[in-house]
Amino acid sequence: MVESTEPYLALEPGVRAERRAIDETQSRRANAGEWDRYADEYQATHGAFLGDAGFVWGPEGTTEASLGILGPLDGKRVLELGSGAGQCSRWIRQQGGHAYGLDLSHRQLQHSRRLDEVAAITVPSVRATATELPFADDSFDVVFCSFGAFQFLADAEAGVRECARVLRTGGRLAFSITHPTRWMFPDEPDERGLTATQSYWDRTPYVEVSEDSGEVTYAEHHRTLGDWVSLLARHRFVLTDLAEPEWPEGHERVWGGWSSTRGRLTPGTAVFGADYSAIS
Ligand SMILES: C[S@@+](CC[C@H](N)C(=O)[O-])C[C@H]1O[C@@H](n2cnc3c(N)ncnc32)[C@H](O)[C@@H]1O
């Protein structure tokens, strides 16, 4: 176990940050609880930026309308993993796609139902985990997540395998995550977040631990760019895109460790796009 030298941004009192090994079951339990607790604040803080029926790939505000990484959506069956309040899937429904949400957090899904009413666009959604998709083989044309499930999975192998299983041949997978190079830096939006303090190759998960109970209350998992490319290739995905959105001029919004101070110098988000070939 490695004690963190830097405090994670905005840690709750009584919670400490560490880097330590954690398996999929522990990770899922911790993150389900954390997202249930955090959902109200997350939606209150970021809801206007996300838009009730809006699709951004990350804190830079890069939209799917500008990136087009999912390809044509009209008439397509689309699954969003870690869909939160379903903003992205609602935007896809506006484009004519049949989008469905999936999330681990009950409270996030309650926000999704609330926004279904507000926007008058319903995203049928299910509470489940991205490593065990409750869908038949070959049932989707597109699977994606925008800062959704993928970086919360200890068992990313299972997550990508499940995407391959539910996608039809020729289907599309896309996901955004914290740019892997960001893991070298303290997660601070100011200058402190610009000095590398830990190894890029250290995959030890970031966890938050309750001082009282000793329980892990949150977990995020790091993989290098090479890890992701190899993982996709192992499951017969052909990588077609790796977008690294630039920080837009005049964009001064701070989101956790994302800010113009850092964004002008280093990428904060990576967006992968891949085709499922099913050919060995
Ligand atoms: C940063 S939020 C992003 C939500 C949404 N995509 C957005 O842009 O607002 C991450 C979401 O992933 C969900 N999540 C975390 N681990 C998951 C898992 N194993 N399976 C499915 N969803 C998960 C969380 O509950 C949370 O709603």
The ligand as a Tripos MOL2 file, in Angstrom:
@<TRIPOS>MOLECULE
LIG
   27    29     1     0     0
SMALL
NO_CHARGES

@<TRIPOS>ATOM
      1 C1        -18.3630   10.7060  -14.0230 C.3       1 LIG1
      2 S1        -19.9670    9.9530  -14.0200 S.3       1 LIG1
      3 C2        -20.3870   10.1870  -15.7250 C.3       1 LIG1
      4 C3        -21.8630   10.0790  -15.9680 C.3       1 LIG1
      5 C4        -22.2900   10.5850  -17.3380 C.3       1 LIG1
      6 N1        -21.6800    9.8140  -18.4070 N.3       1 LIG1
      7 C5        -21.9470   12.0550  -17.4420 C.2       1 LIG1
      8 O1        -21.1970   12.4290  -18.3510 O.co2     1 LIG1
      9 O2        -22.4330   12.8160  -16.6020 O.co2     1 LIG1
     10 C6        -19.5650    8.2240  -13.9320 C.3       1 LIG1
     11 C7        -20.7620    7.3010  -13.8950 C.3       1 LIG1
     12 O3        -20.3140    5.9580  -14.0220 O.3       1 LIG1
     13 C8        -21.1100    5.1490  -13.1680 C.3       1 LIG1
     14 N2        -20.3680    3.8990  -12.8980 N.ar      1 LIG1
     15 C9        -19.2880    3.7250  -12.1030 C.ar      1 LIG1
     16 N3        -18.9120    2.4350  -12.1100 N.ar      1 LIG1
     17 C10       -19.7740    1.7710  -12.9220 C.ar      1 LIG1
     18 C11       -19.9120    0.4090  -13.3150 C.ar      1 LIG1
     19 N4        -19.0920   -0.5410  -12.8660 N.pl3     1 LIG1
     20 N5        -20.9170    0.0870  -14.1600 N.ar      1 LIG1
     21 C12       -21.7850    1.0350  -14.6000 C.ar      1 LIG1
     22 N6        -21.7000    2.3380  -14.2450 N.ar      1 LIG1
     23 C13       -20.7130    2.7160  -13.4200 C.ar      1 LIG1
     24 C14       -21.3360    6.0200  -11.9580 C.3       1 LIG1
     25 O4        -22.4420    5.5700  -11.1870 O.3       1 LIG1
     26 C15       -21.5520    7.3930  -12.5940 C.3       1 LIG1
     27 O5        -22.9090    7.6430  -12.8720 O.3       1 LIG1
@<TRIPOS>BOND
     1     1     2 1
     2     2     3 1
     3     2    10 1
     4     3     4 1
     5     4     5 1
     6     5     6 1
     7     5     7 1
     8     7     8 2
     9     7     9 1
    10    10    11 1
    11    11    12 1
    12    11    26 1
    13    12    13 1
    14    13    14 1
    15    13    24 1
    16    14    15 ar
    17    14    23 ar
    18    15    16 ar
    19    16    17 ar
    20    17    18 ar
    21    17    23 ar
    22    18    19 1
    23    18    20 ar
    24    20    21 ar
    25    21    22 ar
    26    22    23 ar
    27    24    25 1
    28    24    26 1
    29    26    27 1
@<TRIPOS>SUBSTRUCTURE
     1 LIG1         1 GROUP 0 **** ****
